[in-house]
Structures are given as C-alpha cells and as structure tokens.
Amino acid sequence: MTDFTSAAQRVLDDPRLTPYFHFDHRPPPLPLRNDTGADLDVPALTADGREVTEDGADDHALHVVSWSDEGGHGAMALRYPVEGLSITARLIRDGEVWRVEALDLVER
C-alpha cells in the first residue's frame, strides 16, 4: 500500500465525511478522480465501507486535488462538487500508520 493510498483511506474513513456520500440514495462505488497530475496508485479504497474506484468520469466523483508527503507530514486536498464540498486534511505518519491530524470541510 502506498503512502497516498494509506493516507487517503484514513481521510475517507473519517466519520465527518460519511453524511456527504449519501450511499442510502446513491449506490456505490464512489468514483475517485485524480486531478493532481501525479501518478497516484489508488487500489481498493473504501468510503463508509463501500468500494471507491479510480473511474473519475462520473459526475459524482470525489476529486483528489493535491497530495504531498514531506517527512511524515502529509497534506491532501479533495473536492466533492456534487455536494459543493472542499476537504483539506493534514496528516501525520506514526510509524507505518497515517492519522488525520486536522480535517477542514467547507461547503459552498
């Protein structure tokens, strides 16, 4: 599992995001779109226990805007346009495990 994959999974697992996914009205999987320009390996992520795929053509895609990892400190920005949501996460690596240090959600 790559650092991006591990960190992204931690962010998607955060319970503050669950209400925005609306899996009760929209069937999984949640598509993920890589807007970073980097080659991010995105295998087998889940959101609210449901599959996330890398097919970002769907209007309901969660966009990965940026990802950086500098010495065990990570930063990730995501957009979820269908909900008008911008997500900024700061993460810290504790050994081999990433944890979310701060998660900011902005609705537009």
N, CA, C and O atoms as a DFTB+ gen file, in Angstrom:
432 C
 N C O
     1  1       0.853      -1.180       0.000
     2  2       0.000       0.000       0.000
     3  2       0.894       1.238       0.000
     4  3       1.815       1.343       0.811
     5  1       0.624       2.167      -0.904
     6  2       1.431       3.385      -0.988
     7  2       1.052       4.352       0.129
     8  3       0.008       4.210       0.766
     9  1       1.921       5.340       0.356
    10  2       1.600       6.361       1.356
    11  2       0.315       7.087       0.990
    12  3      -0.517       7.353       1.857
    13  1       0.145       7.414      -0.312
    14  2      -1.081       8.086      -0.723
    15  2      -2.301       7.228      -0.396
    16  3      -3.274       7.716       0.179
    17  1      -2.244       5.952      -0.762
    18  2      -3.385       5.062      -0.542
    19  2      -3.722       4.962       0.939
    20  3      -4.888       5.049       1.326
    21  1      -2.707       4.782       1.753
    22  2      -2.918       4.662       3.195
    23  2      -3.498       5.953       3.782
    24  3      -4.431       5.912       4.583
    25  1      -2.937       7.096       3.377
    26  2      -3.422       8.385       3.890
    27  2      -4.833       8.672       3.388
    28  3      -5.687       9.116       4.155
    29  1      -5.081       8.419       2.103
    30  2      -6.416       8.664       1.543
    31  2      -7.458       7.799       2.236
    32  3      -8.575       8.257       2.478
    33  1      -7.112       6.556       2.559
    34  2      -8.062       5.693       3.251
    35  2      -8.415       6.259       4.618
    36  3      -9.571       6.212       5.039
    37  1      -7.419       6.791       5.306
    38  2      -7.693       7.412       6.617
    39  2      -8.648       8.595       6.489
    40  3      -9.549       8.771       7.310
    41  1      -8.444       9.396       5.459
    42  2      -9.329      10.547       5.252
    43  2     -10.742      10.068       4.934
    44  3     -11.705      10.564       5.520
    45  1     -10.882       9.109       4.013
    46  2     -12.209       8.614       3.635
    47  2     -12.919       7.920       4.789
    48  3     -14.149       7.861       4.815
    49  1     -12.154       7.394       5.747
    50  2     -12.743       6.735       6.920
    51  2     -13.261       7.721       7.962
    52  3     -13.972       7.330       8.887
    53  1     -12.909       8.989       7.817
    54  2     -13.312       9.960       8.829
    55  2     -14.834      10.084       8.851
    56  3     -15.441      10.363       7.817
    57  1     -15.458       9.884      10.006
    58  2     -16.924       9.896      10.089
    59  2     -17.566      11.233       9.717
    60  3     -18.761      11.270       9.422
    61  1     -16.813      12.320       9.722
    62  2     -17.381      13.613       9.341
    63  2     -17.720      13.668       7.854
    64  3     -18.504      14.519       7.435
    65  1     -17.140      12.771       7.049
    66  2     -17.431      12.757       5.615
    67  2     -18.626      11.877       5.250
    68  3     -19.259      12.097       4.217
    69  1     -18.935      10.905       6.065
    70  2     -19.985       9.921       5.748
    71  2     -21.303      10.549       5.302
    72  3     -21.881      10.077       4.323
    73  1     -21.809      11.587       5.968
    74  2     -23.102      12.144       5.548
    75  2     -23.111      12.703       4.126
    76  3     -24.170      12.778       3.502
    77  1     -21.961      13.090       3.614
    78  2     -21.891      13.685       2.276
    79  2     -21.946      12.651       1.149
    80  3     -22.253      12.999       0.008
    81  1     -21.657      11.399       1.453
    82  2     -21.603      10.380       0.405
    83  2     -22.988       9.877      -0.004
    84  3     -23.145       9.390      -1.124
    85  1     -23.985       9.978       0.855
    86  2     -25.380       9.625       0.554
    87  2     -25.529       8.247      -0.085
    88  3     -26.247       8.088      -1.073
    89  1     -24.852       7.257       0.480
    90  2     -24.954       5.918      -0.084
    91  2     -26.363       5.334       0.049
    92  3     -26.694       4.357      -0.622
    93  1     -27.188       5.926       0.907
    94  2     -28.575       5.468       1.008
    95  2     -29.377       5.865      -0.236
    96  3     -30.396       5.241      -0.534
    97  1     -28.931       6.897      -0.968
    98  2     -29.616       7.349      -2.179
    99  2     -28.824       7.070      -3.449
   100  3     -29.398       6.997      -4.536
   101  1     -27.531       6.916      -3.321
   102  2     -26.646       6.755      -4.470
   103  2     -25.855       5.474      -4.272
   104  3     -25.144       5.331      -3.278
   105  1     -25.972       4.554      -5.198
   106  2     -25.270       3.282      -4.988
   107  2     -23.760       3.439      -5.112
   108  3     -23.278       4.286      -5.864
   109  1     -23.008       2.612      -4.364
   110  2     -21.561       2.612      -4.540
   111  2     -21.236       1.987      -5.886
   112  3     -22.134       1.381      -6.470
   113  1     -20.058       2.079      -6.412
   114  2     -18.885       2.655      -5.784
   115  2     -18.828       4.166      -5.929
   116  3     -19.508       4.750      -6.772
   117  1     -18.013       4.782      -5.102
   118  2     -17.731       6.209      -5.186
   119  2     -16.551       6.385      -6.132
   120  3     -15.458       5.908      -5.827
   121  1     -16.731       7.053      -7.270
   122  2     -15.603       7.240      -8.176
   123  2     -14.621       8.278      -7.646
   124  3     -15.013       9.259      -7.014
   125  1     -13.362       8.051      -7.909
   126  2     -12.300       8.937      -7.469
   127  2     -11.582       9.460      -8.707
   128  3     -11.192       8.679      -9.575
   129  1     -11.407      10.763      -8.792
   130  2     -10.745      11.356      -9.954
   131  2      -9.450      12.023      -9.516
   132  3      -9.446      12.834      -8.590
   133  1      -8.365      11.686     -10.172
   134  2      -7.055      12.229      -9.848
   135  2      -6.816      13.505     -10.658
   136  3      -6.552      13.442     -11.859
   137  1      -6.908      14.650     -10.006
   138  2      -6.656      15.938     -10.648
   139  2      -5.274      16.491     -10.297
   140  3      -4.991      17.657     -10.575
   141  1      -4.414      15.675      -9.694
   142  2      -3.116      16.162      -9.231
   143  2      -2.084      16.231     -10.340
   144  3      -1.120      16.989     -10.236
   145  1      -2.265      15.460     -11.395
   146  2      -1.253      15.353     -12.433
   147  2      -0.190      14.322     -12.095
   148  3       0.637      13.994     -12.946
   149  1      -0.193      13.808     -10.879
   150  2       0.769      12.780     -10.456
   151  2       0.161      11.406     -10.673
   152  3      -1.058      11.266     -10.766
   153  1       1.001      10.407     -10.751
   154  2       0.551       9.031     -10.895
   155  2       0.287       8.474      -9.500
   156  3       1.211       8.030      -8.819
   157  1      -0.964       8.498      -9.080
   158  2      -1.329       8.003      -7.757
   159  2      -1.926       6.606      -7.893
   160  3      -2.842       6.381      -8.685
   161  1      -1.400       5.688      -7.121
   162  2      -1.899       4.323      -7.115
   163  2      -3.098       4.273      -6.170
   164  3      -2.956       4.520      -4.972
   165  1      -4.264       3.957      -6.700
   166  2      -5.489       4.016      -5.903
   167  2      -6.199       2.663      -5.893
   168  3      -7.308       2.557      -6.415
   169  1      -5.595       1.634      -5.317
   170  2      -6.270       0.342      -5.287
   171  2      -7.149       0.180      -4.050
   172  3      -6.746       0.537      -2.943
   173  1      -8.308      -0.342      -4.239
   174  2      -9.149      -0.850      -3.155
   175  2      -9.363       0.084      -1.980
   176  3      -9.226      -0.332      -0.829
   177  1      -9.695       1.339      -2.244
   178  2     -10.093       2.229      -1.164
   179  2     -11.575       2.024      -0.883
   180  3     -12.319       1.557      -1.745
   181  1     -11.997       2.373       0.317
   182  2     -13.414       2.307       0.658
   183  2     -13.838       3.623       1.297
   184  3     -13.023       4.335       1.883
   185  1     -15.114       3.931       1.175
   186  2     -15.704       5.083       1.849
   187  2     -16.976       4.565       2.498
   188  3     -17.843       4.014       1.820
   189  1     -17.089       4.736       3.792
   190  2     -18.234       4.212       4.524
   191  2     -18.398       2.714       4.250
   192  3     -19.519       2.213       4.160
   193  1     -17.276       2.007       4.120
   194  2     -17.307       0.570       3.894
   195  2     -17.660       0.162       2.479
   196  3     -17.875      -1.021       2.216
   197  1     -17.725       1.116       1.561
   198  2     -18.113       0.826       0.177
   199  2     -16.942       1.093      -0.762
   200  3     -16.077       1.920      -0.472
   201  1     -16.926       0.400      -1.863
   202  2     -15.819       0.488      -2.804
   203  2     -15.665       1.887      -3.407
   204  3     -16.645       2.565      -3.715
   205  1     -14.419       2.289      -3.562
   206  2     -14.065       3.518      -4.276
   207  2     -13.264       3.076      -5.493
   208  3     -12.336       2.277      -5.369
   209  1     -13.614       3.582      -6.656
   210  2     -12.893       3.208      -7.869
   211  2     -12.176       4.420      -8.448
   212  3     -12.459       5.557      -8.072
   213  1     -11.251       4.173      -9.361
   214  2     -10.487       5.259      -9.958
   215  2     -11.099       5.730     -11.274
   216  3     -10.439       6.440     -12.032
   217  1     -12.323       5.359     -11.559
   218  2     -13.006       5.817     -12.764
   219  2     -13.672       7.145     -12.449
   220  3     -14.794       7.180     -11.943
   221  1     -12.985       8.231     -12.747
   222  2     -13.469       9.555     -12.361
   223  2     -14.354      10.239     -13.370
   224  3     -14.556      11.450     -13.283
   225  1     -14.898       9.495     -14.342
   226  2     -15.745      10.104     -15.362
   227  2     -17.129      10.435     -14.813
   228  3     -17.843      11.244     -15.405
   229  1     -17.512       9.844     -13.727
   230  2     -18.827      10.011     -13.123
   231  2     -18.988      11.424     -12.563
   232  3     -18.040      11.985     -12.013
   233  1     -20.183      12.000     -12.699
   234  2     -20.468      13.331     -12.143
   235  2     -20.356      13.361     -10.622
   236  3     -20.174      14.425     -10.029
   237  1     -20.466      12.202      -9.999
   238  2     -20.409      12.128      -8.546
   239  2     -19.014      11.797      -8.031
   240  3     -18.866      11.329      -6.902
   241  1     -17.990      12.036      -8.845
   242  2     -16.624      11.686      -8.454
   243  2     -16.105      12.594      -7.346
   244  3     -16.431      13.779      -7.280
   245  1     -15.299      12.013      -6.491
   246  2     -14.539      12.738      -5.485
   247  2     -13.187      13.062      -6.125
   248  3     -12.464      12.155      -6.535
   249  1     -12.846      14.342      -6.212
   250  2     -11.640      14.783      -6.909
   251  2     -10.477      14.915      -5.930
   252  3     -10.591      15.601      -4.914
   253  1      -9.371      14.265      -6.233
   254  2      -8.136      14.468      -5.473
   255  2      -7.420      15.639      -6.134
   256  3      -6.955      15.521      -7.268
   257  1      -7.330      16.755      -5.442
   258  2      -6.756      17.975      -5.991
   259  2      -5.255      18.038      -5.736
   260  3      -4.492      18.450      -6.610
   261  1      -4.829      17.633      -4.547
   262  2      -3.401      17.650      -4.245
   263  2      -3.066      16.643      -3.152
   264  3      -3.907      16.276      -2.331
   265  1      -1.809      16.211      -3.172
   266  2      -1.271      15.314      -2.149
   267  2       0.213      15.619      -2.011
   268  3       0.938      15.678      -3.004
   269  1       0.657      15.810      -0.783
   270  2       2.089      15.972      -0.534
   271  2       2.453      15.201       0.725
   272  3       1.666      15.088       1.665
   273  1       3.666      14.678       0.711
   274  2       4.208      13.935       1.842
   275  2       5.630      14.422       2.049
   276  3       6.515      14.160       1.235
   277  1       5.835      15.130       3.140
   278  2       7.155      15.674       3.428
   279  2       7.586      15.221       4.817
   280  3       7.162      15.777       5.830
   281  1       8.426      14.213       4.839
   282  2       8.977      13.744       6.105
   283  2       7.946      13.258       7.095
   284  3       8.061      13.523       8.292
   285  1       6.942      12.552       6.617
   286  2       5.929      12.012       7.518
   287  2       4.793      12.951       7.839
   288  3       3.918      12.616       8.638
   289  1       4.790      14.122       7.230
   290  2       3.679      15.060       7.368
   291  2       3.006      15.145       6.006
   292  3       3.647      15.492       5.015
   293  1       1.722      14.833       5.955
   294  2       1.004      14.826       4.694
   295  2      -0.065      15.895       4.638
   296  3      -0.598      16.330       5.659
   297  1      -0.360      16.305       3.424
   298  2      -1.451      17.248       3.188
   299  2      -2.206      16.773       1.957
   300  3      -1.608      16.408       0.945
   301  1      -3.522      16.784       2.058
   302  2      -4.362      16.323       0.965
   303  2      -5.523      17.286       0.803
   304  3      -6.126      17.724       1.783
   305  1      -5.830      17.610      -0.446
   306  2      -7.000      18.438      -0.745
   307  2      -7.892      17.649      -1.686
   308  3      -7.423      17.043      -2.650
   309  1      -9.175      17.666      -1.393
   310  2     -10.177      16.956      -2.177
   311  2     -11.340      17.894      -2.460
   312  3     -11.591      18.830      -1.701
   313  1     -12.040      17.641      -3.542
   314  2     -13.279      18.358      -3.829
   315  2     -14.348      17.330      -4.139
   316  3     -14.086      16.312      -4.778
   317  1     -15.551      17.609      -3.680
   318  2     -16.697      16.755      -3.979
   319  2     -17.767      17.677      -4.565
   320  3     -18.683      18.100      -3.859
   321  1     -17.644      17.990      -5.878
   322  2     -18.506      19.009      -6.488
   323  2     -20.001      18.753      -6.349
   324  3     -20.772      19.699      -6.186
   325  1     -20.420      17.509      -6.407
   326  2     -21.852      17.226      -6.331
   327  2     -22.448      17.693      -4.993
   328  3     -23.649      17.947      -4.899
   329  1     -21.602      17.803      -3.964
   330  2     -22.041      18.288      -2.657
   331  2     -21.536      19.701      -2.374
   332  3     -21.828      20.259      -1.316
   333  1     -20.775      20.293      -3.315
   334  2     -20.208      21.615      -3.088
   335  2     -19.226      21.628      -1.930
   336  3     -19.142      22.611      -1.193
   337  1     -18.486      20.548      -1.768
   338  2     -17.636      20.365      -0.601
   339  2     -16.158      20.403      -0.979
   340  3     -15.727      19.734      -1.919
   341  1     -15.394      21.192      -0.236
   342  2     -13.933      21.186      -0.320
   343  2     -13.406      20.610       0.978
   344  3     -13.864      20.974       2.061
   345  1     -12.440      19.709       0.868
   346  2     -11.893      19.000       2.015
   347  2     -10.384      19.233       2.035
   348  3      -9.701      19.039       1.030
   349  1      -9.882      19.646       3.176
   350  2      -8.447      19.783       3.369
   351  2      -8.081      18.960       4.586
   352  3      -8.654      19.125       5.663
   353  1      -7.107      18.063       4.398
   354  2      -6.681      17.202       5.501
   355  2      -5.192      17.368       5.738
   356  3      -4.395      17.416       4.801
   357  1      -4.836      17.455       7.009
   358  2      -3.433      17.382       7.403
   359  2      -3.261      16.064       8.135
   360  3      -4.037      15.718       9.026
   361  1      -2.222      15.336       7.738
   362  2      -1.990      14.020       8.305
   363  2      -0.573      13.921       8.851
   364  3       0.319      14.667       8.447
   365  1      -0.387      12.994       9.770
   366  2       0.940      12.722      10.303
   367  2       1.124      11.215      10.317
   368  3       0.207      10.464      10.647
   369  1       2.323      10.788       9.954
   370  2       2.608       9.355       9.937
   371  2       3.200       8.971      11.281
   372  3       4.187       9.550      11.734
   373  1       2.580       7.986      11.908
   374  2       3.039       7.459      13.186
   375  2       3.542       6.049      12.907
   376  3       2.757       5.101      12.892
   377  1       4.838       5.905      12.687
   378  2       5.385       4.618      12.253
   379  2       4.948       4.352      10.826
   380  3       5.294       5.107       9.917
   381  1       4.192       3.287      10.624
   382  2       3.683       2.946       9.297
   383  2       2.245       3.405       9.081
   384  3       1.688       3.207       8.001
   385  1       1.645       4.013      10.092
   386  2       0.220       4.350      10.048
   387  2       0.025       5.865       9.943
   388  3       0.598       6.633      10.717
   389  1      -0.787       6.275       8.980
   390  2      -1.165       7.679       8.867
   391  2      -2.354       7.949       9.774
   392  3      -3.227       7.096       9.935
   393  1      -2.387       9.128      10.361
   394  2      -3.591       9.536      11.102
   395  2      -3.930      10.966      10.714
   396  3      -3.052      11.775      10.412
   397  1      -5.219      11.253      10.729
   398  2      -5.704      12.583      10.372
   399  2      -5.488      13.491      11.564
   400  3      -6.032      13.267      12.645
   401  1      -4.692      14.511      11.352
   402  2      -4.404      15.484      12.404
   403  2      -5.457      16.593      12.411
   404  3      -5.869      17.060      13.472
   405  1      -5.887      17.009      11.218
   406  2      -6.913      18.047      11.091
   407  2      -7.675      17.813       9.791
   408  3      -7.094      17.440       8.772
   409  1      -8.959      18.033       9.843
   410  2      -9.810      17.898       8.660
   411  2     -10.728      19.111       8.597
   412  3     -11.536      19.337       9.497
   413  1     -10.596      19.887       7.530
   414  2     -11.435      21.067       7.344
   415  2     -12.398      20.816       6.199
   416  3     -11.988      20.408       5.112
   417  1     -13.667      21.057       6.439
   418  2     -14.716      20.895       5.442
   419  2     -15.343      22.254       5.169
   420  3     -15.750      22.955       6.096
   421  1     -15.419      22.622       3.906
   422  2     -16.051      23.887       3.519
   423  2     -17.110      23.579       2.494
   424  3     -16.824      23.028       1.432
   425  1     -18.345      23.941       2.821
   426  2     -19.456      23.773       1.888
   427  2     -19.686      25.078       1.144
   428  3     -19.628      26.162       1.723
   429  1     -19.948      24.951      -0.156
   430  2     -20.214      26.153      -0.956
   431  2     -21.611      26.118      -1.488
   432  3     -22.029      27.042      -2.187
